Each structure stands twice: as C-alpha cells, then as structure tokens.
Amino acid sequence: MFKVVTPKSEEQLEAYFTFRWTYLRQPWNFPPGSEKDEYEQVAAHRMLVNSAGDIVACGRIHMNTAEEAQIRHIAVHGDYHRRGLGQMILGALENVARDLGAIRAVTNSRETSIEFFSACGFVVEREAPNELGMLRRQQMVKKLTDFNSLVLHPEWCKELQSTWTDTIPITEHMGIKLRQYTGKTLETKASLNKNINVHGTMFAGSIFSLATLTGWGLIFLQLKERKLQGDIVLGDGNIHYHKPVTMKPRAICNIESLQGKFSLVESDKKSRFTLQVNILDDQTPVAEFKGVYWVLPIRDSSSKGNG
Ligand SMILES: CC(C)(COP(=O)(O)OP(=O)(O)OC[C@H]1O[C@@H](n2cnc3c(N)ncnc32)[C@H](O)[C@@H]1OP(=O)(O)O)[C@@H](O)C(=O)NCCC(=O)NCCS
C-alpha cells in the first residue's frame, strides 16, 4: 500500500531531498544540493511512501501565475517503475494545483519522460531550455479540468459516477465524487458539510459508505480493464476508525490490496474479492476498511451492466 505524504519535519524533508538528488542529479554526477532551486520555499512538495515508510516517489509544484502551476522534480524509485506510482504522485500534485486555483499545468519534460507525461494527458507545446546543461527537454501542458483529473479512462469514470448517482441516489446527497483513477488506484472524495454530525466531524456511517463505494468502484473499473461484466455486491465489510474526519474526506483503494480471481468472472462463475480502502482526512490517514465483494454472473441479458 502506498500513500501520499507531505514532507514536513526536518528529517522528512532531508529524506525527500536526498531521494530527489539520488534519482534526478546523482546519475549525472551533480553534487548534493544541486537538486534544490529558488522555488523550494513557495512550492508544495509531495512524496509517496510504501508500507515500510520508505520513499518510493517524489514531486513538486509551484504556481507560475495565479492560473498556471509548474510541475517539477517527479521521480520514482528504480525498483517501482511502471506500477502507476508516477501517475499517482502526478495526480496528487495536480490536485494541489487545482486547490490553489490553477487551470493549467506545465512541465519541462526530459526526452525520456515525454511518453509518461503524454500518458497522463500532457501535450508537447515547445522546446524548453536544457536541464543540467545537457538534457534536452520539451515544455508540456495540460488543462486542469475536472474531466481530465480522472487521468485514465475518463469515459469509464463518468459511467461509474453516473451508476452511483442513478442506482444509489444517496451518493449524490453525500457529495461522493470520483477524484482520480490511475488504472491502479481509485480515489474518491465526499463533502464534509453534507455528512457532518453533532460533533462537527464526519458521520461514521458516511465514512463507511464512502469506503464501500470506493472498493466497489475499483472492482467496477478493474472489470472494465479486462472487458468483463458482473454484478458487484458487498459480502462483508469491517472498518477501523482511528481519528475523526474534520476537513477533507478522501478514500483511496490501491490494486495492490485487491485479491480474487478474474478468471472465474470470465468463465461466468461467481468470484470473491477482498480489498482494503484507506480513508484520509486531507493528508492524514484516519480509518481503514477491509471489504469482501462478490462478482456475480449477470443472468438477465436485458439488465447487462455493472450496477
Ligand atoms: C518518468 C517516471 C516518473 C515514470 O514513473 P512510473 O511510475 O514508472 O510511471 P507509471 O507507472 O505511472 O506510468 C504511467 C504510464 O506512463 C507511460 N510510461 C511510463 N514510463 C514509460 C516509459 N519509460 N516508456 C514509455 N511509456 C512510459 C505508460 O503509458 C504508463 O502506463 P503503463 O505502464 O500502463 O503502460 C519514472 O520513469 C522516473 O522516475 N524516471 C526517472 C526520472 C525522470 O525522468 N523524471 C522526469 C523528470 S522531467
């Protein structure tokens, strides 16, 4: 399980900058310290850590103007490439940019990362100055609209959101929205105001609903990825609450926690899946949900779909 963390303590910031140097400067023999520039104080920094607490990815954004965010210093640990972590850290940075009011993001991409940024919705605009005096770069741009915030397969994400709205109307009242899908991670959010209890925190039942729907959504999207269909039902769910939600309710489900056999769905048999959903209050982990879901064969051809 990977989570997005904002490095805050001196120790975390040191580890974050060391990681940046290791993957973005050391290979070209630049000394420690060369990974920093004049925007560090005004920038927002994010890193991904694994369950052991080790940093596996990093990235940074700062605002060029009131409407334009610049993304820099994205790197993923060499052992973790092509597992969706680059997209996960980029998505987290884009969300920060949106929260700061940006309507477009720019990045100066090295030649070797152009395909990565293209896969994440950026397009090449023009040649950018070389990096470190030798690495050719292209300026790439992405419009930050709600639609493209879904990164991968926006059409499936729209279908999932409307399936929730049409078949479970309470999701609309709870303000549950899909925030991001990277192919490997699904992130949702809910409105605190619409789910508030007498203590001014999020109602525990709403947190449970947000978690179950997020797990349900990840299975829905994974069926789509495999061109499969089935009725997804919750078999069992357990949630452990550590802290109240007082700011921004978010739920994240990563494919790494998903276990079950899609081959059974393919052979039109029912199949059991287990997964974990992490609930966060903005950046702070506050609860974990473990769910058992069943994917049942669709018997009635007139009602085909994943609802
Ligand atoms: C660029 C980088 C951040 C990508 O991170 P990553 O975690 O491997 O990327 P993801 O797994 O999120 O990739 C998402 C998609 O981007 C595309 N992509 C990523 N790396 C790619 C590569 N080397 N070649 C072609 N396409 C690539 C693919 O479409 C991929 O989806 P897929 O794996 O389902 O095919 C990583 O390679 C890295 O740290 N490189 C060294 C540092 C660097 O160059 N940073 C950018 C500075 S401008």
Ligand as a Chemical Component Dictionary entry (heavy atoms), coordinates in Angstrom:
data_LIG
# 
_chem_comp.id                   LIG 
_chem_comp.type                 NON-POLYMER 
_chem_comp.pdbx_formal_charge   0 
_chem_comp.three_letter_code    LIG 
# 
loop_
_chem_comp_atom.comp_id 
_chem_comp_atom.atom_id 
_chem_comp_atom.alt_atom_id 
_chem_comp_atom.type_symbol 
_chem_comp_atom.charge 
_chem_comp_atom.model_Cartn_x 
_chem_comp_atom.model_Cartn_y 
_chem_comp_atom.model_Cartn_z 
_chem_comp_atom.pdbx_ordinal 
LIG C1  C1  C 0 9.087  9.161  -15.634 1  
LIG C2  C2  C 0 8.753  8.354  -14.367 2  
LIG C3  C3  C 0 8.471  9.352  -13.246 3  
LIG C4  C4  C 0 7.506  7.478  -14.643 4  
LIG O1  O1  O 0 7.124  6.828  -13.428 5  
LIG P1  P1  P 0 6.394  5.388  -13.411 6  
LIG O2  O2  O 0 5.891  5.178  -12.013 7  
LIG O3  O3  O 0 7.266  4.359  -13.966 8  
LIG O4  O4  O 0 5.195  5.652  -14.410 9  
LIG P2  P2  P 0 3.725  4.978  -14.375 10 
LIG O5  O5  O 0 3.837  3.552  -13.978 11 
LIG O6  O6  O 0 2.822  5.848  -13.575 12 
LIG O7  O7  O 0 3.378  5.081  -15.929 13 
LIG C5  C5  C 0 2.133  5.512  -16.407 14 
LIG C6  C6  C 0 2.096  5.401  -17.898 15 
LIG O8  O8  O 0 3.076  6.289  -18.463 16 
LIG C7  C7  C 0 3.682  5.658  -19.626 17 
LIG N1  N1  N 0 5.106  5.405  -19.344 18 
LIG C8  C8  C 0 5.759  5.478  -18.148 19 
LIG N2  N2  N 0 7.073  5.219  -18.293 20 
LIG C9  C9  C 0 7.265  4.957  -19.610 21 
LIG C10 C10 C 0 8.411  4.613  -20.393 22 
LIG N3  N3  N 0 9.620  4.502  -19.839 23 
LIG N4  N4  N 0 8.236  4.411  -21.721 24 
LIG C11 C11 C 0 7.025  4.521  -22.304 25 
LIG N5  N5  N 0 5.900  4.860  -21.598 26 
LIG C12 C12 C 0 6.023  5.073  -20.282 27 
LIG C13 C13 C 0 2.923  4.347  -19.822 28 
LIG O9  O9  O 0 1.823  4.606  -20.651 29 
LIG C14 C14 C 0 2.459  4.030  -18.410 30 
LIG O10 O10 O 0 1.311  3.199  -18.355 31 
LIG P3  P3  P 0 1.503  1.577  -18.449 32 
LIG O11 O11 O 0 2.598  1.201  -17.504 33 
LIG O12 O12 O 0 0.137  1.078  -18.008 34 
LIG O13 O13 O 0 1.839  1.317  -19.879 35 
LIG C15 C15 C 0 9.920  7.367  -13.988 36 
LIG O14 O14 O 0 10.289 6.640  -15.131 37 
LIG C16 C16 C 0 11.171 8.068  -13.460 38 
LIG O15 O15 O 0 11.294 8.318  -12.261 39 
LIG N6  N6  N 0 12.116 8.372  -14.348 40 
LIG C17 C17 C 0 13.395 8.983  -13.942 41 
LIG C18 C18 C 0 13.215 10.412 -13.518 42 
LIG C19 C19 C 0 12.581 11.307 -14.590 43 
LIG O16 O16 O 0 12.925 11.223 -15.757 44 
LIG N7  N7  N 0 11.662 12.182 -14.147 45 
LIG C20 C20 C 0 11.003 13.129 -15.012 46 
LIG C21 C21 C 0 11.771 14.405 -14.976 47 
LIG S1  S1  S 0 11.180 15.513 -16.220 48 
# 
loop_
_chem_comp_bond.comp_id 
_chem_comp_bond.atom_id_1 
_chem_comp_bond.atom_id_2 
_chem_comp_bond.value_order 
_chem_comp_bond.pdbx_ordinal 
LIG C1  C2  SING 1  
LIG C2  C3  SING 2  
LIG C2  C4  SING 3  
LIG C2  C15 SING 4  
LIG C4  O1  SING 5  
LIG O1  P1  SING 6  
LIG P1  O2  DOUB 7  
LIG P1  O3  SING 8  
LIG P1  O4  SING 9  
LIG O4  P2  SING 10 
LIG P2  O5  DOUB 11 
LIG P2  O6  SING 12 
LIG P2  O7  SING 13 
LIG O7  C5  SING 14 
LIG C5  C6  SING 15 
LIG C6  O8  SING 16 
LIG C6  C14 SING 17 
LIG O8  C7  SING 18 
LIG C7  N1  SING 19 
LIG C7  C13 SING 20 
LIG N1  C8  SING 21 
LIG N1  C12 SING 22 
LIG C8  N2  DOUB 23 
LIG N2  C9  SING 24 
LIG C9  C10 SING 25 
LIG C9  C12 DOUB 26 
LIG C10 N3  SING 27 
LIG C10 N4  DOUB 28 
LIG N4  C11 SING 29 
LIG C11 N5  DOUB 30 
LIG N5  C12 SING 31 
LIG C13 O9  SING 32 
LIG C13 C14 SING 33 
LIG C14 O10 SING 34 
LIG O10 P3  SING 35 
LIG P3  O11 DOUB 36 
LIG P3  O12 SING 37 
LIG P3  O13 SING 38 
LIG C15 O14 SING 39 
LIG C15 C16 SING 40 
LIG C16 O15 DOUB 41 
LIG C16 N6  SING 42 
LIG N6  C17 SING 43 
LIG C17 C18 SING 44 
LIG C18 C19 SING 45 
LIG C19 O16 DOUB 46 
LIG C19 N7  SING 47 
LIG N7  C20 SING 48 
LIG C20 C21 SING 49 
LIG C21 S1  SING 50 
# 
